[in-house]
Amino acid sequence: MFLGRISKRLSIGILLLIIALWNVQAFAITEDEKNNITVYEKAADGVVNITSIAVQMDFFFNVFPSQGSGSGSIIDIKGHILTNHHVVANAQKLEVTLADGSKWPAKLIGSDPDNDLAVIKIDAPKEKLKVIPIGDSKNLRIGQKVLAIGNPFGLERTLTTGVISSLGRTIRSEVGFMIEDVIQTDAAINPGNSGGPLLNSDGEIIGVNSAIISPSGGSVGIGFSIPVNTAKKVIPELIGKGYVTYPWIGANIQSLIPEVAKFLKLKIERGAMIAEVVKGGPAEKAGLKGGNQRVQVGNIIVMVGGDIVVKADQHEAKTHDELIRYIREKKPGDTILLKVFRKDKFEDVKVTLGERPRKR
């Protein structure tokens, strides 16, 4: 009987020990979870909600306000906030909500539609401004952990995690220009996340969340983020003068494809066709010729008869995008040597690039 009591007590003790160990296991936090918590606590207060109010007109010419929202990152103690161009575009009024719930009127400092980036500013006390450190997007790797903080659907400072799914993606901005070296991630990015930061495991900004591919409008695991090194290039100009200076050739350009080349009986199959030159622009001054006839090849309408660029400073220009991409690496005032196909022969033409006119 004595032994039976001991055995019963041992069994109860072992059972209690098992329960205790299970509880410890159940509530244990993994190292990855600890990192998620650390990054969120470090960066969340530096992520703001941006409300934009624009004035629209309906079919009956009635004017009414429309409201949109997005996210942004505080980048210095002066109150500058980095976000997307499309978050603040056409806004008559901007308001920023900080982590403590306080609301501040904001003004647009500068915008770069080409890269879908913008900087706005609030005049809040320094003690209210939690700056998120800016990292480096140069040496990112596929599979690297990333975290996104934003305000999806108005739910403030929401954290999602994932990995870098791909690098070097190219997407087209709302104004039609190609944004290079874009980061693709499966971290959930939803409406309202736009303009918010994509962070690395150290809590540094490595990207600005910008777009998703989604049939439904919600996240399906394909999100895109503008690399922070692109932002670092344009932020000084946005703050200093409100816009970014881009080189300009002064021509409308179309891609020559084999189907069109065959139809026109050309000796080349690919290139960048000069469809039209802007009067007084760099292309016209250099003697480049635009097209003189509009033709339809299948479902494609092209302006033909002008110069076809095949190289720019020994760099292949097989498409419109390749030529424009190369030009964008230059500065206004730079001279480039174009190899053009003109009247069944090749010629070299030097073009001194101008500064692209700003849209007012």
C-alpha positions as CSV (number, residue, x, y, z in Angstrom):
1,M,0.0,0.0,0.0
2,F,2.9,2.4,0.9
3,L,4.5,1.6,-2.4
4,G,1.2,2.1,-4.2
5,R,1.0,5.6,-2.7
6,I,4.6,6.4,-3.8
7,S,3.8,5.1,-7.3
8,K,0.6,7.2,-7.5
9,R,2.5,10.3,-6.3
10,L,5.2,9.7,-8.9
11,S,2.7,9.3,-11.6
12,I,1.0,12.6,-10.6
13,G,4.4,14.3,-10.4
14,I,5.4,13.1,-13.8
15,L,2.0,14.2,-15.3
16,L,2.5,17.7,-13.8
17,L,6.0,17.8,-15.2
18,I,4.8,16.9,-18.6
19,I,2.1,19.6,-18.4
20,A,4.6,22.1,-17.3
21,L,7.0,21.2,-20.1
22,W,4.2,21.3,-22.6
23,N,3.2,24.8,-21.5
24,V,6.8,26.0,-21.8
25,Q,6.9,24.5,-25.3
26,A,3.6,26.0,-26.3
27,F,4.5,29.5,-25.2
28,A,8.1,29.5,-26.3
29,I,9.0,32.3,-28.8
30,T,11.3,31.3,-31.6
31,E,14.3,33.3,-32.7
32,D,12.6,34.3,-35.9
33,E,9.5,35.5,-33.9
34,K,11.8,37.5,-31.6
35,N,13.3,39.2,-34.6
36,N,9.8,40.0,-36.0
37,I,8.9,41.6,-32.7
38,T,12.2,43.5,-32.4
39,V,11.9,44.9,-36.0
40,Y,8.2,45.9,-35.4
41,E,9.0,47.6,-32.1
42,K,11.9,49.4,-33.7
43,A,10.2,50.7,-36.8
44,A,6.4,50.8,-36.3
45,D,6.4,54.2,-34.7
46,G,8.2,55.6,-37.8
47,V,5.5,54.4,-40.2
48,V,2.7,57.0,-40.7
49,N,-0.8,56.9,-42.3
50,I,-1.3,59.4,-45.1
51,T,-4.7,60.7,-46.0
52,S,-5.1,62.6,-49.3
53,I,-8.1,64.6,-50.3
54,A,-8.6,65.5,-54.0
55,V,-11.4,67.3,-55.7
56,Q,-13.3,65.5,-58.5
57,M,-16.1,66.3,-60.9
58,D,-18.9,64.0,-61.8
59,F,-20.8,63.7,-65.1
60,F,-23.1,66.5,-64.2
61,F,-20.1,68.8,-63.3
62,N,-20.8,68.5,-59.6
63,V,-17.6,69.0,-57.6
64,F,-17.0,66.6,-54.7
65,P,-14.0,65.6,-52.5
66,S,-12.5,62.1,-52.8
67,Q,-10.3,60.6,-50.1
68,G,-7.5,58.1,-50.4
69,S,-5.0,56.7,-48.0
70,G,-1.5,55.2,-48.0
71,S,1.6,54.8,-45.8
72,G,5.0,56.5,-45.5
73,S,8.2,56.4,-43.6
74,I,9.7,59.2,-41.5
75,I,13.3,59.6,-42.8
76,D,14.6,62.5,-40.7
77,I,13.9,64.7,-37.6
78,K,12.9,67.6,-39.9
79,G,9.7,65.8,-40.6
80,H,10.3,64.5,-44.1
81,I,8.3,61.4,-45.1
82,L,9.1,59.1,-48.0
83,T,6.1,57.6,-49.8
84,N,4.8,56.8,-53.3
85,H,3.9,59.4,-55.9
86,H,0.6,57.8,-56.5
87,V,-0.4,58.1,-52.8
88,V,-0.2,61.9,-53.0
89,A,-0.8,62.7,-56.7
90,N,-3.4,65.4,-57.4
91,A,-4.1,65.9,-53.7
92,Q,-5.5,69.3,-52.6
93,K,-4.9,68.4,-48.9
94,L,-2.6,65.9,-47.1
95,E,-2.9,64.8,-43.5
96,V,-0.5,62.5,-41.6
97,T,-1.4,60.4,-38.6
98,L,1.5,59.5,-36.4
99,A,1.7,56.4,-34.2
100,D,0.4,58.3,-31.1
101,G,-2.8,59.1,-33.0
102,S,-1.9,62.8,-33.5
103,K,-2.8,64.3,-36.9
104,W,-0.7,66.8,-38.7
105,P,-1.2,68.7,-42.0
106,A,1.4,67.8,-44.6
107,K,2.8,69.6,-47.6
108,L,4.2,68.0,-50.8
109,I,7.9,68.7,-51.0
110,G,8.7,66.9,-54.2
111,S,7.5,64.1,-56.5
112,D,9.0,61.8,-59.0
113,P,6.3,60.1,-61.1
114,D,8.9,58.1,-63.1
115,N,9.9,56.1,-60.0
116,D,6.6,56.4,-58.2
117,L,8.3,58.2,-55.2
118,A,7.5,61.4,-53.3
119,V,8.6,63.3,-50.2
120,I,6.1,65.1,-48.0
121,K,6.7,67.1,-44.8
122,I,5.0,67.7,-41.4
123,D,6.0,70.3,-38.8
124,A,5.8,68.1,-35.8
125,P,8.0,68.3,-32.6
126,K,11.2,66.3,-32.9
127,E,10.2,64.1,-30.0
128,K,7.2,62.8,-32.0
129,L,9.3,61.8,-35.0
130,K,10.6,58.3,-35.0
131,V,13.1,58.0,-37.8
132,I,13.5,54.7,-39.6
133,P,17.1,54.0,-40.7
134,I,17.7,53.7,-44.5
135,G,19.5,50.6,-45.5
136,D,21.1,49.4,-48.8
137,S,19.3,47.5,-51.5
138,K,22.5,46.7,-53.6
139,N,23.4,43.3,-52.2
140,L,19.9,41.8,-51.5
141,R,19.5,38.1,-52.2
142,I,16.5,36.0,-53.2
143,G,15.2,34.1,-50.2
144,Q,16.2,36.9,-47.8
145,K,13.6,37.6,-45.1
146,V,11.7,40.9,-45.4
147,L,9.0,42.7,-43.3
148,A,6.4,45.2,-44.5
149,I,4.7,47.7,-42.2
150,G,1.8,49.8,-43.4
151,N,-1.8,50.7,-43.1
152,P,-3.8,48.2,-45.3
153,F,-7.5,49.0,-45.5
154,G,-7.0,51.6,-42.8
155,L,-5.7,49.1,-40.2
156,E,-2.8,51.1,-38.8
157,R,0.8,49.8,-38.6
158,T,0.1,46.2,-39.6
159,L,3.1,43.9,-39.9
160,T,3.5,41.2,-42.6
161,T,6.5,39.0,-43.3
162,G,7.9,37.1,-46.2
163,V,10.9,36.7,-48.4
164,I,12.4,38.3,-51.4
165,S,10.9,36.3,-54.2
166,S,12.9,37.8,-57.1
167,L,15.2,40.7,-57.9
168,G,15.8,42.9,-60.9
169,R,12.1,43.1,-61.9
170,T,11.0,45.9,-64.2
171,I,7.6,47.4,-63.8
172,R,5.9,50.4,-65.5
173,S,5.0,53.4,-63.5
174,E,1.6,55.1,-63.8
175,V,3.1,57.6,-66.2
176,G,4.5,54.9,-68.4
177,F,8.2,54.9,-67.6
178,M,10.0,51.7,-66.6
179,I,11.2,51.3,-63.0
180,E,14.3,49.2,-62.9
181,D,15.6,46.7,-60.3
182,V,12.3,46.4,-58.5
183,I,12.1,44.0,-55.6
184,Q,9.5,41.2,-55.7
185,T,8.2,39.9,-52.4
186,D,5.5,37.5,-51.1
187,A,5.1,39.6,-47.9
188,A,1.4,40.6,-48.0
189,I,1.0,44.1,-49.5
190,N,-2.6,45.4,-49.7
191,P,-4.3,48.7,-50.5
192,G,-3.1,51.2,-48.0
193,N,0.3,49.6,-47.7
194,S,1.5,51.7,-50.7
195,G,4.4,54.0,-49.7
196,G,5.2,52.0,-46.5
197,P,8.6,50.5,-45.9
198,L,10.0,47.1,-46.8
199,L,12.4,46.3,-44.1
200,N,15.3,43.9,-43.6
201,S,16.0,41.9,-40.4
202,D,17.8,44.8,-38.9
203,G,14.8,47.1,-39.2
204,E,16.3,49.2,-42.1
205,I,14.4,50.4,-45.1
206,I,15.4,48.4,-48.2
207,G,12.4,49.3,-50.4
208,V,9.2,51.4,-50.7
209,N,6.2,49.2,-51.2
210,S,4.5,50.3,-54.4
211,A,2.4,47.8,-56.3
212,I,0.8,44.3,-56.4
213,I,-0.4,41.9,-59.1
214,S,-3.9,40.8,-58.1
215,P,-7.0,39.9,-59.9
216,S,-9.1,40.7,-56.8
217,G,-7.3,43.8,-55.6
218,G,-6.0,42.0,-52.5
219,S,-2.6,40.4,-51.9
220,V,-1.9,37.1,-53.7
221,G,1.8,37.0,-52.8
222,I,3.1,39.1,-55.6
223,G,4.1,42.5,-54.4
224,F,6.7,45.0,-55.7
225,S,8.9,47.4,-53.9
226,I,11.0,50.3,-55.3
227,P,14.6,49.6,-54.1
228,V,15.7,52.1,-51.5
229,N,18.9,52.9,-53.5
230,T,16.7,54.4,-56.1
231,A,15.0,56.5,-53.4
232,K,18.4,57.6,-52.1
233,K,19.3,58.9,-55.5
234,V,16.2,61.1,-55.9
235,I,15.5,62.2,-52.3
236,P,18.1,65.1,-52.3
237,E,16.6,66.5,-55.5
238,L,13.0,66.1,-54.3
239,I,13.9,67.9,-51.1
240,G,16.1,70.5,-52.7
241,K,14.0,71.5,-55.7
242,G,10.8,69.5,-55.7
243,Y,11.5,67.4,-58.8
244,V,14.0,65.1,-60.4
245,T,16.0,66.2,-63.5
246,Y,16.0,63.7,-66.3
247,P,17.9,63.7,-69.6
248,W,15.8,64.1,-72.8
249,I,16.3,63.2,-76.4
250,G,13.3,65.0,-77.7
251,A,11.7,62.3,-79.7
252,N,8.8,59.8,-79.7
253,I,10.2,56.3,-80.1
254,Q,8.7,53.0,-81.1
255,S,10.2,49.5,-81.1
256,L,10.9,47.9,-84.4
257,I,9.9,44.2,-84.3
258,P,10.6,41.5,-87.0
259,E,6.9,41.5,-88.2
260,V,7.1,45.2,-89.0
261,A,10.6,45.0,-90.5
262,K,9.4,42.2,-92.8
263,F,6.4,44.2,-93.9
264,L,8.6,47.2,-94.6
265,K,11.2,45.0,-96.3
266,L,14.0,46.4,-94.1
267,K,17.5,44.9,-93.9
268,I,17.4,44.9,-90.1
269,E,14.8,43.3,-87.8
270,R,15.1,45.2,-84.5
271,G,15.8,48.7,-83.3
272,A,14.3,51.9,-81.8
273,M,12.3,53.8,-84.5
274,I,12.2,57.6,-84.3
275,A,8.5,58.1,-84.9
276,E,8.5,61.9,-84.3
277,V,11.0,64.5,-83.3
278,V,10.1,67.5,-81.1
279,K,10.6,70.8,-82.8
280,G,13.6,72.5,-81.3
281,G,14.5,69.5,-79.2
282,P,17.9,67.7,-79.1
283,A,17.0,65.1,-81.7
284,E,15.9,67.7,-84.3
285,K,19.1,69.8,-83.5
286,A,21.2,66.7,-84.1
287,G,19.5,66.0,-87.4
288,L,17.6,62.9,-86.5
289,K,14.6,62.2,-88.8
290,G,11.1,61.2,-87.7
291,G,8.6,59.1,-89.5
292,N,6.5,60.4,-92.4
293,Q,3.9,57.7,-92.9
294,R,1.6,55.9,-90.5
295,V,1.0,52.2,-91.3
296,Q,-0.8,49.3,-89.7
297,V,0.8,45.9,-89.4
298,G,-1.6,43.4,-87.9
299,N,-2.9,45.1,-84.7
300,I,0.2,47.4,-84.5
301,I,0.1,51.0,-85.8
302,V,3.6,52.5,-86.4
303,M,5.1,55.7,-87.8
304,V,7.6,54.7,-90.4
305,G,10.1,56.4,-92.7
306,G,12.3,57.8,-89.9
307,D,15.7,56.9,-88.5
308,I,16.0,53.6,-86.7
309,V,18.5,53.6,-83.8
310,V,20.4,50.3,-83.4
311,K,23.2,51.3,-81.0
312,A,23.9,54.0,-78.5
313,D,27.6,54.4,-77.6
314,Q,28.2,50.8,-78.7
315,H,25.3,49.6,-76.5
316,E,22.6,47.6,-78.3
317,A,19.2,49.4,-78.8
318,K,16.9,46.6,-80.0
319,T,13.8,48.2,-78.5
320,H,12.4,51.5,-77.4
321,D,12.9,50.5,-73.7
322,E,16.6,49.6,-74.2
323,L,17.3,53.0,-75.8
324,I,15.4,55.0,-73.1
325,R,17.0,52.9,-70.3
326,Y,20.4,53.9,-71.6
327,I,19.5,57.5,-72.0
328,R,18.2,57.7,-68.5
329,E,21.6,56.7,-67.2
330,K,23.0,60.0,-68.6
331,K,22.7,63.6,-67.5
332,P,21.4,66.6,-69.4
333,G,24.3,68.0,-71.4
334,D,25.8,64.6,-72.1
335,T,26.6,63.7,-75.7
336,I,25.8,60.2,-77.0
337,L,26.7,58.6,-80.3
338,L,23.8,56.9,-82.0
339,K,24.2,54.4,-84.8
340,V,21.1,54.8,-87.0
341,F,19.8,52.9,-90.0
342,R,18.7,55.5,-92.6
343,K,17.8,54.9,-96.3
344,D,19.3,51.4,-96.3
345,K,22.6,52.4,-94.8
346,F,24.1,53.0,-91.3
347,E,25.1,56.5,-90.1
348,D,26.5,57.9,-86.9
349,V,24.7,60.8,-85.3
350,K,25.8,62.7,-82.2
351,V,23.1,63.9,-79.9
352,T,23.6,66.3,-77.0
353,L,20.8,65.5,-74.5
354,G,18.7,68.2,-73.0
355,E,16.7,68.4,-69.8
356,R,13.3,66.8,-70.0
357,P,10.5,69.4,-69.8
358,R,8.4,69.2,-66.7
359,K,4.7,68.7,-66.9
360,R,2.9,71.5,-65.2
